[in-house]
Amino acid sequence: MLDRLLGRASLKARIDELEEEKRHLQRQLDAEEERRAEASTERQRAEEEANRLEDRVTELQDRVERLQADAGDRAFRVEEALRGERLGEVLNRLESLETEREGVFTAYVADEHDLPEAVREAFGDRADLVARAAPCLAVTDDAGLLSACLSVPVPPEPFAAWDDHVELDRSWFEPTGRHAVALVRSDLFALGEYDGRERVAYHGFDADLKSQHSKGGFSQSRFERLRDQQIESHVERCRAAVEEVDPETLYVVGEGSVIHEFADAADVTRAVDATGDPEDALAAAVRSLWTVRLRVP
């Protein structure tokens, strides 16, 4: 009663209200400090994770650079041009290899820019060398003891397979049966008919091709038109000579600018560098056609 008379009751009530408000504000302050502490912890964790990922990216970039440098420096362990008896010996070794089921991998890789995933898996870090050797027949085994890439004079359709033996056909690498090889250049033609490696017939001729534009007289453009007409006439004469023989298997080799004209008639076309008179040039072209390049990754 005395408190009410003196007005202390209302002051005590006000004090209680302020105390409660103080406790509420303290709880808010404590909660805010806790939130800030959690936020700081989360921020620290995020920074640590960002630093970890940045270090990982740097590590991977370094690894990629090292691998690229290694790939650029990596070389074939063996490179050899095979022909004749030596080629036969290498093919015999490959054919004689036998393993357990799916112990040997063979693939014909036609394009260095389109390396099949199966080839990448089979050759691992040597796959870049297989791509460099393409087009080629690529051979390896599951133990890593065998590794070889061979150029293929008569390429098959692309394939890739594991088996218990090396998948190859001798006719891909060596002349078999009766066939003809035609050497076509803009300035000469030579055709040989063969039974295996033995030549049984020959026919050849030079082209009447104007090779130099004299000063004066007709213009350069007229000279070039005349020369193009002479080459066209020569190619028609070459085609007629091939059709007279009409071989079962025809290989057309020679100058890249003209052999494409025989793509419809030839089983294989191949650009080769063969010079000399027609008969000597044909011999050089045949030797080049049936030379197999062996490269060991």
MARKE-722265 format. One record per residue (C-alpha): residue number from 1; x, y, z. Coordinates in Angstrom, 2 decimals. Each point is the difference from the previous one (the first is absolute). Layout:
BEGIN
+-----+---------+---------+---------+
|   i |      xx |      yy |      zz |
+-----+---------+---------+---------+
| NUM |       X |       Y |       Z |
...
+-----+---------+---------+---------+
end
This chain:
BEGIN
+-----+---------+---------+---------+
|   i |      xx |      yy |      zz |
+-----+---------+---------+---------+
|   1 |    0.00 |    0.00 |    0.00 |
|   2 |    2.87 |    2.30 |    0.87 |
|   3 |    1.55 |   -0.77 |   -3.44 |
|   4 |   -3.21 |    1.06 |   -1.73 |
|   5 |   -0.14 |    3.20 |    2.06 |
|   6 |    3.55 |    0.89 |   -0.82 |
|   7 |   -0.35 |   -1.04 |   -3.68 |
|   8 |    2.62 |   -2.68 |    0.36 |
|   9 |   -2.30 |   -2.73 |   -1.26 |
|  10 |   -0.12 |    1.44 |   -3.50 |
|  11 |    3.75 |    0.50 |    0.03 |
|  12 |    0.59 |   -3.61 |    1.00 |
|  13 |   -2.33 |   -1.13 |   -2.80 |
|  14 |    1.93 |    2.17 |   -2.44 |
|  15 |    3.27 |   -1.42 |    1.27 |
|  16 |   -1.32 |   -3.56 |   -0.55 |
|  17 |   -1.01 |    0.94 |   -3.55 |
|  18 |    3.42 |    1.46 |   -0.68 |
|  19 |    1.72 |   -3.03 |    1.46 |
|  20 |   -2.08 |   -2.27 |   -2.25 |
|  21 |    0.78 |    2.18 |   -3.01 |
|  22 |    3.67 |   -0.11 |    0.95 |
|  23 |   -0.07 |   -3.83 |    0.16 |
|  24 |   -1.78 |   -0.07 |   -3.39 |
|  25 |    2.60 |    2.30 |   -1.53 |
|  26 |    2.76 |   -2.10 |    1.55 |
|  27 |   -1.50 |   -3.13 |   -1.55 |
|  28 |   -0.12 |    1.78 |   -3.37 |
|  29 |    3.59 |    1.13 |    0.45 |
|  30 |    1.09 |   -3.51 |    0.92 |
|  31 |   -1.87 |   -1.42 |   -3.00 |
|  32 |    1.58 |    2.58 |   -2.34 |
|  33 |    3.46 |   -0.72 |    1.33 |
|  34 |   -0.62 |   -3.73 |   -0.46 |
|  35 |   -1.24 |    0.62 |   -3.55 |
|  36 |    3.03 |    2.11 |   -0.74 |
|  37 |    2.28 |   -2.66 |    1.42 |
|  38 |   -1.69 |   -2.65 |   -2.15 |
|  39 |    0.21 |    2.28 |   -3.05 |
|  40 |    3.66 |    0.60 |    0.67 |
|  41 |    0.57 |   -3.73 |    0.31 |
|  42 |   -1.91 |   -0.65 |   -3.23 |
|  43 |    1.95 |    2.74 |   -1.74 |
|  44 |    3.24 |   -1.51 |    1.22 |
|  45 |   -1.07 |   -3.44 |   -1.22 |
|  46 |   -0.99 |    1.45 |   -3.38 |
|  47 |    3.36 |    1.75 |   -0.31 |
|  48 |    1.83 |   -3.20 |    0.89 |
|  49 |   -2.03 |   -1.97 |   -2.59 |
|  50 |    0.63 |    2.68 |   -2.63 |
|  51 |    3.74 |   -0.14 |    0.74 |
|  52 |   -0.05 |   -3.80 |   -0.18 |
|  53 |   -1.78 |    0.04 |   -3.35 |
|  54 |    2.36 |    2.65 |   -1.33 |
|  55 |    2.98 |   -2.13 |    1.02 |
|  56 |   -1.61 |   -3.02 |   -1.68 |
|  57 |   -0.57 |    1.93 |   -3.23 |
|  58 |    3.61 |    1.15 |    0.01 |
|  59 |    1.17 |   -3.57 |    0.60 |
|  60 |   -2.11 |   -1.32 |   -2.89 |
|  61 |    1.19 |    2.77 |   -2.31 |
|  62 |    3.60 |   -0.86 |    0.84 |
|  63 |   -0.70 |   -3.66 |   -0.68 |
|  64 |   -1.59 |    0.79 |   -3.38 |
|  65 |    2.98 |    2.14 |   -0.95 |
|  66 |    2.41 |   -2.77 |    1.02 |
|  67 |   -1.97 |   -2.59 |   -1.98 |
|  68 |   -0.09 |    2.26 |   -3.04 |
|  69 |    3.73 |    0.59 |    0.30 |
|  70 |    0.60 |   -3.74 |    0.40 |
|  71 |   -2.23 |   -0.74 |   -3.02 |
|  72 |    1.91 |    2.49 |   -2.09 |
|  73 |    3.33 |   -1.49 |    1.06 |
|  74 |   -1.13 |   -3.63 |   -0.18 |
|  75 |    1.42 |   -1.86 |   -2.98 |
|  76 |   -0.48 |   -3.40 |   -1.56 |
|  77 |    2.39 |   -2.55 |    1.43 |
|  78 |    0.51 |   -1.61 |   -3.41 |
|  79 |   -0.60 |    1.26 |   -3.54 |
|  80 |    0.79 |   -2.21 |   -2.97 |
|  81 |   -0.98 |   -0.30 |   -3.66 |
|  82 |   -0.99 |   -3.62 |   -0.74 |
|  83 |   -0.05 |   -1.66 |   -3.39 |
|  84 |    0.62 |   -3.42 |   -1.50 |
|  85 |    1.35 |   -2.67 |    2.32 |
|  86 |    0.26 |    2.33 |    2.99 |
|  87 |   -3.68 |    0.89 |   -0.31 |
|  88 |   -0.87 |   -3.69 |   -0.23 |
|  89 |    1.95 |   -0.74 |    3.19 |
|  90 |   -1.83 |    2.69 |    1.98 |
|  91 |   -3.40 |   -1.13 |   -1.27 |
|  92 |    0.87 |   -3.62 |    0.86 |
|  93 |    0.79 |    1.00 |    3.59 |
|  94 |   -3.27 |    1.86 |    0.35 |
|  95 |   -1.97 |   -2.89 |   -1.48 |
|  96 |    1.71 |   -2.54 |    2.28 |
|  97 |   -0.99 |    1.85 |    3.18 |
|  98 |   -2.69 |   -1.80 |    1.99 |
|  99 |   -1.36 |    0.95 |    3.41 |
| 100 |   -2.90 |   -0.70 |    2.27 |
| 101 |   -3.41 |    1.18 |   -1.13 |
| 102 |   -0.02 |    3.79 |   -0.53 |
| 103 |    3.72 |    0.28 |    0.73 |
| 104 |    0.95 |    1.89 |   -3.19 |
| 105 |   -1.45 |    3.27 |   -1.27 |
| 106 |    0.02 |    0.85 |   -3.71 |
| 107 |   -1.45 |    3.10 |   -1.65 |
| 108 |    0.19 |    1.70 |   -3.36 |
| 109 |    0.11 |    3.74 |    0.70 |
| 110 |   -0.86 |    1.97 |   -3.11 |
| 111 |    0.13 |    3.56 |    1.33 |
| 112 |    2.39 |    1.55 |    2.50 |
| 113 |   -2.67 |    2.55 |    0.94 |
| 114 |   -2.61 |   -2.65 |    0.81 |
| 115 |    1.68 |   -2.47 |    2.34 |
| 116 |   -2.55 |   -2.58 |    1.27 |
| 117 |   -0.50 |   -0.16 |    3.74 |
| 118 |    0.86 |   -3.72 |   -0.08 |
| 119 |    3.45 |    0.88 |   -1.37 |
| 120 |    0.52 |    2.64 |    2.71 |
| 121 |   -0.87 |   -2.52 |    2.69 |
| 122 |    2.18 |   -2.74 |   -1.47 |
| 123 |    3.12 |    2.17 |   -0.50 |
| 124 |   -0.40 |    2.36 |    2.97 |
| 125 |    2.63 |    2.75 |    0.03 |
| 126 |    1.42 |   -1.32 |   -3.30 |
| 127 |   -3.26 |    0.72 |   -1.85 |
| 128 |    1.30 |    3.36 |   -1.24 |
| 129 |    2.78 |   -1.86 |   -1.85 |
| 130 |   -2.58 |   -2.28 |   -1.64 |
| 131 |   -1.85 |    3.11 |   -1.19 |
| 132 |    3.28 |    1.36 |   -1.35 |
| 133 |    0.58 |   -3.25 |   -1.93 |
| 134 |   -3.51 |   -0.10 |   -1.51 |
| 135 |   -1.14 |   -1.21 |   -2.40 |
| 136 |    1.39 |   -3.25 |    1.33 |
| 137 |   -0.66 |   -3.46 |    1.38 |
| 138 |    0.54 |    0.28 |    3.77 |
| 139 |    0.77 |   -3.07 |    2.11 |
| 140 |    0.53 |   -0.45 |    3.74 |
| 141 |   -0.69 |   -2.58 |    2.71 |
| 142 |   -1.46 |   -0.02 |    3.50 |
| 143 |    3.44 |   -0.46 |    1.61 |
| 144 |    1.59 |    2.95 |   -1.77 |
| 145 |    2.65 |   -2.22 |   -1.60 |
| 146 |   -1.06 |    0.70 |   -3.57 |
| 147 |   -0.41 |    3.39 |   -1.63 |
| 148 |    0.18 |    0.71 |   -3.73 |
| 149 |   -1.44 |    2.26 |   -2.68 |
| 150 |    0.28 |   -0.97 |   -3.66 |
| 151 |   -0.97 |    1.98 |   -3.06 |
| 152 |   -2.35 |   -2.00 |   -2.25 |
| 153 |    0.38 |    0.13 |   -3.81 |
| 154 |   -3.48 |   -1.45 |   -0.54 |
| 155 |   -1.99 |    1.25 |    3.00 |
| 156 |   -3.05 |   -1.86 |    1.35 |
| 157 |   -3.06 |    1.66 |    1.46 |
| 158 |    0.69 |    1.46 |    3.47 |
| 159 |   -0.47 |   -2.48 |    2.85 |
| 160 |    1.10 |   -0.55 |    3.60 |
| 161 |   -0.19 |   -3.30 |    1.87 |
| 162 |    1.53 |   -2.15 |    2.75 |
| 163 |    0.67 |   -3.62 |   -0.97 |
| 164 |    2.41 |   -2.87 |    0.61 |
| 165 |    2.08 |    0.90 |   -3.10 |
| 166 |    1.04 |    2.99 |   -2.09 |
| 167 |   -2.67 |    0.80 |   -2.58 |
| 168 |    1.75 |    0.52 |   -3.34 |
| 169 |   -0.20 |   -1.09 |   -3.62 |
| 170 |    3.20 |   -0.43 |   -2.03 |
| 171 |   -1.70 |    1.55 |   -3.03 |
| 172 |   -0.11 |    3.30 |    1.91 |
| 173 |    3.82 |    0.10 |   -0.04 |
| 174 |    1.31 |   -2.12 |   -2.89 |
| 175 |   -0.89 |   -0.39 |   -3.67 |
| 176 |   -2.01 |   -3.17 |   -0.56 |
| 177 |   -1.47 |   -1.59 |   -3.12 |
| 178 |   -0.27 |    1.73 |   -3.36 |
| 179 |   -0.29 |    3.77 |    0.14 |
| 180 |    1.13 |    3.16 |   -1.75 |
| 181 |    1.80 |    3.09 |    1.21 |
| 182 |   -0.42 |    3.18 |   -2.04 |
| 183 |    2.33 |    2.93 |    0.51 |
| 184 |   -1.69 |    3.19 |   -1.15 |
| 185 |    1.76 |    3.34 |   -0.14 |
| 186 |   -0.84 |    3.04 |   -2.06 |
| 187 |    3.10 |   -0.68 |   -2.13 |
| 188 |    0.09 |   -3.82 |   -0.25 |
| 189 |   -1.89 |   -3.25 |    0.42 |
| 190 |    1.19 |   -3.50 |    0.82 |
| 191 |   -2.01 |   -3.14 |    0.70 |
| 192 |    1.27 |   -3.33 |    1.22 |
| 193 |   -1.97 |   -3.25 |    0.26 |
| 194 |    1.13 |   -2.26 |    2.83 |
| 195 |   -0.43 |   -3.50 |    1.30 |
| 196 |    0.90 |    0.44 |    3.65 |
| 197 |    3.29 |    1.91 |   -0.08 |
| 198 |    0.93 |   -1.11 |   -3.52 |
| 199 |   -0.70 |    2.42 |   -2.82 |
| 200 |   -1.43 |   -1.82 |   -3.03 |
| 201 |   -0.82 |    2.95 |   -2.30 |
| 202 |    0.90 |    3.66 |   -0.41 |
| 203 |   -1.24 |    3.00 |   -1.95 |
| 204 |    1.09 |    3.63 |    0.31 |
| 205 |    0.29 |    3.32 |   -1.79 |
| 206 |    0.95 |    3.62 |    0.54 |
| 207 |   -2.45 |    2.89 |   -0.34 |
| 208 |    0.43 |    2.62 |   -2.70 |
| 209 |   -0.20 |    2.74 |    2.60 |
| 210 |    1.14 |    3.57 |   -0.51 |
| 211 |    2.06 |    0.69 |    3.10 |
| 212 |    1.18 |    3.59 |   -0.46 |
| 213 |   -1.54 |    3.23 |   -1.19 |
| 214 |    2.27 |    1.72 |   -2.49 |
| 215 |    0.36 |    3.76 |    0.05 |
| 216 |   -2.12 |    1.71 |   -2.56 |
| 217 |   -2.57 |   -1.87 |   -2.06 |
| 218 |   -3.27 |   -0.86 |    1.76 |
| 219 |   -0.85 |    1.17 |    3.50 |
| 220 |    0.67 |   -1.81 |    3.27 |
| 221 |   -3.71 |   -0.69 |    0.48 |
| 222 |   -0.23 |   -1.51 |   -3.49 |
| 223 |    3.07 |   -2.13 |    0.77 |
| 224 |   -1.62 |   -1.26 |    3.21 |
| 225 |   -3.25 |   -0.83 |   -1.83 |
| 226 |    1.95 |   -1.92 |   -2.64 |
| 227 |    1.96 |   -1.87 |    2.66 |
| 228 |   -3.22 |   -0.91 |    1.86 |
| 229 |   -1.44 |   -1.33 |   -3.25 |
| 230 |    3.13 |   -2.07 |   -0.57 |
| 231 |   -0.21 |   -1.46 |    3.50 |
| 232 |   -3.69 |   -0.80 |   -0.47 |
| 233 |    0.76 |   -1.74 |   -3.27 |
| 234 |    2.85 |   -1.91 |    1.65 |
| 235 |   -2.26 |   -1.17 |    2.86 |
| 236 |   -2.59 |   -1.23 |   -2.54 |
| 237 |    2.73 |   -1.94 |   -1.77 |
| 238 |    1.09 |   -1.50 |    3.34 |
| 239 |   -3.57 |   -1.04 |    0.78 |
| 240 |   -0.34 |   -1.66 |   -3.39 |
| 241 |    3.23 |   -1.94 |    0.62 |
| 242 |   -1.31 |   -1.21 |    3.38 |
| 243 |   -3.33 |   -1.04 |   -1.50 |
| 244 |    1.78 |   -2.08 |   -2.63 |
| 245 |    1.55 |   -2.08 |    2.76 |
| 246 |   -3.14 |   -0.04 |    2.20 |
| 247 |    1.72 |   -1.61 |    3.03 |
| 248 |   -1.93 |   -1.59 |    2.84 |
| 249 |    1.96 |    2.10 |    2.50 |
| 250 |    1.39 |    3.38 |   -0.96 |
| 251 |    2.35 |    2.20 |    2.02 |
| 252 |    0.44 |    3.54 |   -1.35 |
| 253 |    2.96 |    1.94 |    1.37 |
| 254 |    1.79 |    3.16 |   -0.93 |
| 255 |   -0.70 |    3.71 |   -0.10 |
| 256 |   -2.70 |    1.12 |    2.41 |
| 257 |   -1.41 |    2.55 |   -2.45 |
| 258 |   -0.96 |   -2.69 |   -2.54 |
| 259 |   -0.46 |   -3.36 |    1.78 |
| 260 |   -3.35 |    1.16 |    1.44 |
| 261 |   -1.31 |   -0.32 |   -3.57 |
| 262 |    0.30 |   -3.79 |    0.45 |
| 263 |   -1.71 |   -0.28 |    3.38 |
| 264 |   -3.07 |   -1.63 |   -1.57 |
| 265 |    2.05 |   -2.68 |   -1.77 |
| 266 |    2.78 |   -0.71 |    2.49 |
| 267 |   -0.17 |   -2.21 |    3.07 |
| 268 |    2.67 |    2.20 |    1.62 |
| 269 |    1.47 |    3.39 |   -0.94 |
| 270 |    3.21 |    1.24 |    1.60 |
| 271 |    2.13 |    3.09 |   -0.58 |
| 272 |    3.64 |   -1.01 |   -0.45 |
| 273 |    3.15 |    1.78 |   -1.09 |
| 274 |    1.39 |   -2.00 |   -2.93 |
| 275 |    2.26 |    1.59 |   -2.59 |
| 276 |    2.02 |   -1.09 |   -3.01 |
| 277 |   -1.07 |   -1.60 |   -3.26 |
| 278 |   -3.35 |   -1.87 |    0.09 |
| 279 |    1.39 |   -3.46 |    0.73 |
| 280 |    2.43 |    1.13 |    2.71 |
| 281 |   -2.66 |    2.25 |    1.51 |
| 282 |   -2.45 |   -2.91 |    0.12 |
| 283 |    2.54 |   -2.16 |    1.85 |
| 284 |    0.54 |    2.78 |    2.55 |
| 285 |   -3.76 |    0.52 |    0.36 |
| 286 |   -0.65 |   -3.72 |    0.60 |
| 287 |    2.77 |   -0.11 |    2.59 |
| 288 |   -1.53 |    3.02 |    1.76 |
| 289 |   -3.53 |   -1.46 |   -0.18 |
| 290 |    0.99 |   -3.25 |    1.73 |
| 291 |    2.33 |    1.53 |    2.59 |
| 292 |   -1.51 |   -0.24 |    3.49 |
| 293 |    1.06 |    2.42 |    2.69 |
| 294 |    0.35 |   -1.59 |    3.43 |
| 295 |   -0.11 |    2.26 |    3.04 |
| 296 |    0.13 |   -1.24 |    3.59 |
| 297 |   -1.68 |    2.37 |    2.52 |
+-----+---------+---------+---------+
end
